[in-house]
């Protein structure tokens, strides 16, 4: 009996895309929210965090309303002959949506931990905001950003509810590992379920381990380990 | 030339309304914590936007609320030295100093950084990280980093408050030396009157977001123009007073009528004398001598402060109205601490202020 590996490739594809998109989107928005404080900030923060507290099926349903063939975005894409609903793109969008708050929140916390004097010192030295972001803020917030990325990756990898709503369970096209596990159990195929559980366990642990190792390296240098 | 600030900034429960003009050289901004002195520096550096007014440096408009001008901190060339130095913790000392030197070729950059490392005596640990060097060294690095971009104005925010006492005096001397080469305006913010006096020829006293007094340091300390100025500059003995004649005032709280070398220009005000100017009467002192009882004694390493009550015997250690700071050898003149001593209020040091 041949073992269908397609859920692994779909999961990796969806998770990597979602993590890369959220990495840049999350830290950019987190940095923007750290720098600018306005009266709408509380509201905006709430909206950005909402997918974290909503049940994934609700987030998925909202996304379905938006990108479904009758939704505003779906119709717009339809004009160009593009249909993303029930494709792996929709699965990636669902992952981006539900994992975004983890990236945003954690990265923002890390940016807010930076001593504002350090950023202000760079400003008075004439360093551009862009350079301050890449050369000062991101390196100093790196342990937090790494943790955020790991959380984001893990959440995307395990995404089930919202993905089911917008991408469905099409073997070989949208069936990711969590869906494969669910349907294997439904079909009383414990062996397949166990194999996927084992694989997802190994991937998750490896990512967390890698992120931890990297962030401790950086922190050590900063705190002056090895001082003579 | 120089810095002209005339700004307003309102916060819930606090407002800053400051007008001051500084000539090139070091100007001290002296005020208690929470008086708004750091906020003033942030406004000048462009890190905080005032609600109204103008900030002009050497004819360059930094901020003008009416014309909606607000130059970004990046374009003001206002170097700031923070209390915690705010070095980039993830960069070596060399990289910290070189970080903002963008427009230079690598050769010019190396030369400039090398010269600064040498001048500030930090070349030996150029390859280390900020966490690996001492507080005094960090301060030198921060100053070198600020001066590397050749700022038009230097803003020093309590630079010595994080240093140990024994380092502080030396660092102050070093700083005074380094500031001599700086041609622009330098504002030195502190709550420590001794630091302010040592480092700055001119002082501005700030209290609750307002300029209380400004002028040459000697004048501010010798003849404070207001009650607050006297208190902020460390005067312990100042009380409400009424005019008696051109050169004498009555201080009801002390029950004394004092002669002053100053002309008493108003009917009501405050009279005072610094605790280090108050002396035990010696031979030949006739005027302005009064008996006072010792309520408490507090010893510092080289001086001793007597807490005194004029006129009558004190009712416990907290019942005092005057403080007198004496050197150790002067203290030996007192044979019996339970007996009243005679205090001499030198008329040259008794001051009067209307406000």
Interface residues (C-beta under 8 A of the other chain):
Chain A: X115 X117 X118 X120 X121 X122 X123 X124 X125 X126 X127 X128 X129 X135 X136 X139 X140 X218 X221 X222 X223 X224 X227 X228
Chain B: X42 X45 X46 X47 X72 X73 X74 X75 X76 X77 X78 X79 X80 X82 X83 X84 X86 X87 X88 X89 X90 X99 X100 X102 X128 X129 X130 X131 X132 X142 X145 X146 X148 X149 X151
